[in-house]
Amino acid sequence: MVADPFTAHSAVSHLVAADGTALVLERWRGERSPSLLFAHGFGQTRHAWNGAARALAAQGYDAVTFDARGHGGSDWVPRGEYHMEQFVDDLLRVASASTSPDGRRPVMVGASMGGLLGLMAAGEADPDHPPFSALVLVDITPRWETKGVERILGFMRAHPDGFADYDEAASAIEAYLPHRRERKTEAQLKPLLRQGDDGRLHWHWDPALLDGVVAESERYQPQLFQAATRVKVPVLLLSGARSDVVSSHTVDEFLRLVPHARHVSLADATHMVAGDANDAFTNEVASFAETLFR
């Protein structure tokens, strides 16, 4: 494998889902057990976790990231038939593959959509055999602020014809995330874009996702609420103090559903917690994991 800024000190592999969909996994090897399993948000890729995974691996933690179906390097689903159950099953398969040789199940860290998948997987599993040893939810609760989600989806729908070059894509992200100090470089953008048959650059995700998972997302809310009440493993909720997706109201509601959960608000973060405040985010995950390992 050729090393590059995104895969240095890690190994990329594939895992085949129940329906034959191939998923791309990346692993940063560490000596500590259990592994930290990262699930990205809707419209993201495993590369959203690069900074955190690399930093935690440097501290000795075993970190695993993967591209959800329809995202990044993983397969798209024929005819665009995406459903939440598929994503949950994929996560369970990756979790099983990430279980340590001594049988310790991974600590699951999920942002936005990834967190909802983790919540559902943990809450609906056999309580005597949970798929994760602990759960970290990154700026997501079973009820979300509609306005914030609509802003995200608006950005995802804003460029149906793609971009002429990387500079144009960087400008679009800069306008969407004006609080970020650094402009995306071509190297940082390459994993996020694909070249279409028209020669233009398009986002890496399948456009059919917007008509599939998004369209039926609210239908799953009652199921998510019920799943939350059944989660027994340790839970940490990390929210961005400047988030427009999670609010004090949704956090309070979540803590009533999962009274043993711990909540930490990161002052300098929006919904994009790891991207906005990676050092603070990484420190909180490491601190939480340390308590579990002890």
C-alpha positions in Angstrom: 0.0 0.0 0.0 1.3 3.4 -0.9 1.3 5.8 2.0 -0.4 9.2 1.6 -1.7 11.9 4.0 -4.9 10.1 4.5 -3.8 6.5 5.0 -0.3 6.8 6.5 0.1 4.4 9.4 -3.2 2.7 8.6 -4.4 -0.3 6.5 -7.3 -0.3 4.1 -9.5 -3.4 3.6 -13.0 -4.4 2.5 -15.9 -6.1 4.2 -18.9 -7.5 2.3 -22.4 -6.8 3.7 -25.2 -9.3 3.8 -26.5 -8.1 0.4 -23.1 -8.2 -1.3 -22.4 -4.5 -0.9 -18.6 -3.9 -0.4 -17.6 -1.5 2.4 -14.2 0.1 2.7 -12.6 -0.1 6.2 -9.5 1.6 7.5 -7.6 0.6 10.6 -5.0 2.4 12.7 -3.3 -0.2 14.8 -2.9 0.3 18.5 -2.1 -2.0 21.5 -5.1 -1.0 23.6 -8.3 -3.1 23.6 -11.1 -2.7 22.8 -11.0 -0.9 19.5 -12.6 2.5 18.9 -15.0 2.1 16.0 -16.0 5.4 14.2 -19.1 5.9 12.1 -19.4 9.1 10.0 -22.4 11.3 9.4 -24.7 11.5 6.4 -22.8 12.8 3.3 -19.4 12.2 5.0 -16.7 9.6 4.6 -14.3 7.7 6.9 -11.8 10.6 6.2 -13.9 12.8 8.5 -12.2 10.9 11.4 -8.6 10.9 10.1 -7.4 13.5 12.6 -9.0 11.8 15.6 -8.1 8.3 14.5 -4.5 9.2 13.9 -4.2 11.1 17.2 -5.8 8.3 19.2 -3.7 5.6 17.5 -0.7 7.6 18.6 -1.9 7.2 22.1 -2.1 3.5 21.7 -5.8 3.1 20.8 -6.8 0.7 18.0 -9.1 2.8 15.7 -11.3 1.6 12.9 -13.2 3.8 10.4 -15.3 2.9 7.4 -17.3 4.3 4.5 -21.0 3.7 4.9 -22.8 2.2 1.8 -23.4 4.9 -0.8 -20.5 7.0 0.6 -16.8 7.3 -0.2 -15.2 4.2 -1.6 -18.0 1.8 -0.5 -20.5 0.5 -3.1 -23.7 2.2 -4.1 -26.9 0.3 -3.8 -28.5 -0.7 -7.1 -31.6 1.4 -7.9 -30.9 3.6 -5.0 -32.9 1.6 -2.5 -31.4 2.7 0.8 -33.0 1.9 4.2 -31.9 2.4 7.8 -31.9 -1.3 8.5 -29.2 -1.8 5.9 -26.9 0.7 7.5 -27.5 -0.8 11.0 -26.7 -4.3 9.7 -23.5 -2.9 8.1 -22.5 -1.3 11.4 -23.1 -4.6 13.3 -20.9 -6.4 10.8 -18.1 -3.9 11.1 -18.4 -4.0 14.9 -18.1 -7.8 14.8 -15.0 -7.6 12.6 -13.6 -5.0 15.1 -14.0 -7.1 18.2 -10.6 -7.7 19.7 -8.9 -11.2 19.9 -9.7 -11.3 23.6 -13.4 -10.8 22.8 -13.8 -7.2 23.9 -16.4 -5.4 21.8 -15.5 -2.0 20.3 -16.4 1.4 21.7 -18.6 2.9 19.0 -18.2 6.6 18.2 -20.9 7.9 15.9 -21.5 11.3 14.5 -24.9 12.5 13.4 -26.3 9.6 11.2 -23.6 7.3 12.5 -24.7 8.0 16.1 -28.3 7.2 15.3 -27.2 3.9 13.7 -25.2 3.1 16.9 -28.1 4.0 19.1 -30.4 1.8 17.2 -28.0 -1.1 17.0 -27.2 -0.9 20.8 -30.8 -0.5 21.9 -32.2 -3.3 19.8 -29.6 -5.8 20.5 -29.7 -8.6 23.1 -28.9 -6.8 26.3 -26.7 -9.7 27.4 -24.7 -9.5 24.2 -24.5 -5.8 23.1 -22.5 -5.1 19.9 -20.5 -2.3 21.6 -18.8 -2.0 25.0 -19.7 1.6 25.1 -21.3 4.3 22.9 -20.2 7.9 22.1 -22.8 10.0 20.3 -21.4 13.0 18.5 -23.9 15.9 18.3 -27.0 13.8 17.8 -30.0 12.8 19.8 -33.2 10.9 18.8 -34.9 14.2 18.2 -33.1 16.7 16.1 -33.7 20.4 15.3 -35.3 20.5 11.9 -33.9 23.8 10.9 -30.3 22.6 11.4 -30.9 19.4 9.4 -32.6 21.4 6.6 -29.5 23.6 6.4 -27.2 20.5 5.9 -29.5 19.0 3.3 -29.7 22.3 1.5 -26.0 22.3 1.1 -26.0 18.7 -0.2 -28.6 19.6 -2.8 -27.0 22.9 -3.8 -24.6 21.7 -6.4 -26.4 19.1 -8.6 -24.1 19.8 -11.5 -20.9 19.4 -9.4 -17.8 21.7 -9.7 -15.5 22.7 -12.5 -12.4 22.2 -10.2 -11.3 21.7 -6.7 -11.0 25.5 -6.1 -14.7 25.9 -6.8 -15.5 23.1 -4.4 -13.3 24.7 -1.7 -15.2 28.0 -2.2 -18.6 26.2 -1.7 -17.4 24.6 1.6 -15.9 27.9 2.7 -19.3 29.6 2.3 -21.0 26.8 4.1 -18.6 26.7 7.0 -17.5 30.4 7.3 -16.2 29.8 10.9 -13.4 27.5 9.6 -10.1 29.3 9.4 -8.4 27.1 6.9 -9.5 26.6 3.3 -9.7 23.0 2.0 -6.7 22.0 -0.1 -6.9 19.8 -3.2 -5.4 17.0 -1.2 -8.1 17.3 1.4 -10.8 17.5 -1.2 -9.8 14.5 -3.3 -11.4 11.9 -1.0 -14.6 13.9 -0.9 -15.1 14.2 -4.7 -15.4 11.9 -7.7 -15.0 12.8 -11.4 -18.2 12.2 -13.3 -18.7 11.2 -16.9 -19.2 14.9 -17.6 -15.7 15.6 -16.4 -16.9 17.6 -13.5 -16.3 16.9 -9.8 -19.2 15.6 -7.8 -19.6 14.7 -4.1 -18.6 11.2 -3.3 -22.1 10.1 -2.2 -24.9 8.6 -4.1 -27.5 11.3 -4.9 -30.2 8.6 -4.4 -29.5 8.8 -0.6 -31.4 12.1 -0.5 -34.6 10.4 -1.7 -34.1 7.3 0.4 -32.7 7.6 3.9 -33.6 11.3 4.3 -37.2 10.9 3.0 -38.0 8.2 5.6 -35.8 9.5 8.5 -38.6 10.9 10.7 -40.4 7.6 10.4 -37.6 6.1 12.5 -37.9 8.5 15.4 -40.3 6.4 17.6 -38.0 3.4 17.1 -35.0 5.5 18.1 -36.7 6.8 21.2 -37.5 3.2 22.2 -34.0 2.0 21.4 -32.5 4.8 23.6 -34.4 3.6 26.7 -32.9 0.1 26.2 -29.2 1.1 26.0 -27.4 -0.3 29.0 -23.7 0.2 28.0 -21.9 3.4 29.1 -22.9 6.4 27.0 -21.1 9.7 26.3 -23.0 12.5 24.4 -20.6 15.1 23.0 -22.4 18.1 21.6 -21.3 21.3 19.9 -22.3 24.4 21.9 -22.8 26.2 18.5 -24.8 23.3 17.0 -28.1 24.0 15.2 -28.9 20.3 15.1 -28.7 19.5 18.8 -30.1 21.9 21.4 -30.4 22.1 25.2 -34.0 20.8 24.8 -33.0 17.7 22.8 -30.1 17.0 25.1 -32.3 17.2 28.2 -34.8 14.9 26.6 -32.0 12.4 25.7 -30.7 12.4 29.3 -34.1 11.6 30.6 -34.3 8.6 28.2 -30.7 7.5 29.0 -30.2 8.7 32.6 -26.8 6.9 33.0 -25.4 8.9 30.0 -22.8 11.6 30.5 -23.0 14.8 28.5 -20.2 17.2 27.5 -20.7 20.3 25.5 -17.7 21.6 23.4 -17.6 25.4 23.4 -16.0 26.0 20.0 -17.9 23.3 18.0 -20.9 23.4 15.7 -22.6 20.2 14.5 -19.2 19.3 12.8 -17.6 18.6 16.2 -14.5 16.6 15.2 -13.8 19.0 12.3 -14.3 22.2 14.5 -12.6 21.1 17.7 -10.6 17.9 17.0 -8.2 18.3 19.9 -11.0 18.8 22.4 -13.1 16.0 20.8 -10.1 13.6 20.9 -9.3 14.4 24.5 -12.9 13.7 25.6 -13.0 10.4 23.7 -9.7 9.3 25.1 -10.8 10.3 28.7 -14.0 8.3 28.3 -12.2 5.3 26.9 -9.6 5.5 29.7 -12.3 5.1 32.3 -13.6 2.0 30.5 -10.2 0.5 30.2 -9.5 1.0 33.9 
